[in-house]
């Protein structure tokens, strides 16, 4: 007996729906005792704090192709967060569905926390090409996410395996650069002084 065409259509729709739901969610925080305690520091070893520094979670099923995790119930937007206390960040969105969209449901993924100086750029990708330091990333770690579509709802998975890290140092200006800058400033001051003197002399003529 032949299957009704509608059966194939329903099966196809179920397959597509299940594929779309194949995601793993994680909690964007680096303090979840006793499982996670991984503060982030600047190049001098001082814990990052405040909106001057930002953090974001990247991940993927392949360690060589990480992408920012997205809030799947908020239009797949990224979640970039400040450091609310010394060395630590927390989620700021009302959503807890921050997901690796390519991972299987409740699956495993490679993860990495990336942090940077907000004065250098709004995103990690903007800061890195500058080559000025002021950014850093954790070592890669492999963790299991939770199911964002489970009933009853499940908490996002903690970042088990995350370790502390530090930002790269922002280079100090070289002595030659400082001398050149000082020379330029002195030249400008001398030109202004000469121009003022010439104006005074012209007024007495």
SVG drawing of the C-alpha trace seen along z (x, -y; Angstrom):
<svg xmlns="http://www.w3.org/2000/svg" viewBox="-3 -103 67 105">
<polyline fill="none" stroke="black" stroke-width="0.4" points="0.0,0.0 1.4,-3.4 1.9,-6.0 -0.3,-9.1 1.7,-12.1 0.8,-14.0 2.8,-11.6 6.0,-12.5 5.2,-16.1 4.7,-15.8 7.8,-13.7 9.8,-16.3 8.4,-19.2 9.3,-17.2 12.8,-16.7 13.3,-20.4 11.8,-21.4 14.1,-19.1 17.1,-20.2 16.3,-23.9 16.0,-23.0 19.3,-21.2 21.1,-23.8 23.0,-23.8 22.7,-26.7 25.3,-27.9 25.4,-30.4 27.6,-33.5 29.2,-33.9 32.7,-33.1 31.7,-32.4 29.4,-29.4 30.7,-27.8 31.9,-25.2 32.1,-24.4 33.5,-27.7 35.7,-30.4 37.7,-32.1 38.3,-35.8 39.8,-37.9 42.7,-40.3 44.4,-43.1 48.1,-42.8 49.3,-44.0 47.2,-41.3 44.5,-43.7 41.0,-42.2 38.8,-43.8 35.8,-45.7 33.2,-48.1 31.9,-49.0 35.4,-49.8 35.9,-46.1 33.6,-43.7 33.3,-39.9 31.6,-37.5 31.3,-33.8 32.3,-32.2 31.8,-28.5 31.3,-25.9 31.3,-22.1 34.7,-22.6 37.5,-24.3 38.7,-26.1 35.5,-27.8 34.2,-29.5 31.4,-32.1 29.7,-34.3 26.9,-32.5 23.5,-34.0 20.2,-34.6 17.9,-32.4 14.7,-33.9 15.9,-37.5 16.5,-37.4 19.9,-35.6 21.5,-38.7 24.9,-38.6 25.3,-39.1 28.3,-41.2 28.5,-42.0 30.6,-44.3 32.4,-43.2 30.0,-43.8 32.5,-42.9 36.3,-42.7 37.2,-40.0 33.7,-38.7 30.9,-39.1 27.3,-38.0 24.5,-37.8 22.7,-41.1 19.8,-39.9 16.5,-38.7 16.9,-35.7 18.8,-32.6 18.8,-31.0 22.4,-31.8 23.2,-29.0 25.7,-27.4 23.4,-27.1 25.4,-24.5 25.6,-22.1 23.2,-19.2 20.5,-19.4 22.2,-19.3 25.3,-18.6 29.0,-19.3 30.8,-22.3 34.2,-24.0 34.0,-27.3 36.2,-30.3 35.6,-33.5 37.0,-36.7 37.4,-40.0 38.7,-43.4 39.1,-47.1 35.9,-48.8 37.7,-52.0 39.4,-50.3 36.3,-48.9 32.7,-47.7 33.5,-44.1 36.4,-41.7 36.8,-41.6 37.2,-45.4 40.0,-45.4 42.2,-42.5 43.2,-44.0 44.5,-47.2 47.5,-45.3 47.5,-47.4 46.8,-44.8 44.0,-45.3 42.3,-42.1 42.6,-38.4 40.9,-35.1 40.6,-32.0 42.1,-28.6 39.6,-26.5 37.5,-24.1 35.0,-21.5 31.7,-21.6 28.2,-20.2 25.2,-22.5 21.6,-22.1 18.5,-21.9 16.9,-25.4 13.5,-23.7 13.2,-21.3 9.9,-21.0 10.1,-21.9 12.7,-24.5 16.3,-23.7 19.0,-26.1 21.8,-27.0 24.9,-24.9 27.8,-26.4 31.1,-27.0 32.9,-24.0 36.5,-24.0 36.9,-27.8 40.2,-29.1 41.3,-32.6 43.2,-34.6 44.7,-38.1 44.5,-40.7 47.5,-41.5 49.4,-44.6 48.9,-47.9 52.4,-48.9 53.9,-52.0 54.9,-54.8 58.6,-54.4 61.2,-57.0 61.7,-58.1 58.0,-58.6 57.8,-60.7 60.8,-62.8 59.2,-63.3 55.9,-64.4 57.7,-66.8 59.6,-68.2 56.4,-68.7 54.7,-70.5 57.8,-72.7 57.8,-73.6 54.1,-74.6 54.7,-76.7 57.6,-78.5 55.6,-79.2 52.8,-80.7 55.3,-82.8 56.8,-84.1 53.4,-84.9 52.4,-86.8 55.6,-88.8 55.2,-89.7 51.6,-90.9 52.8,-93.1 55.6,-94.6 53.1,-95.2 50.9,-97.2 53.7,-99.7 54.5,-100.5"/>
</svg>
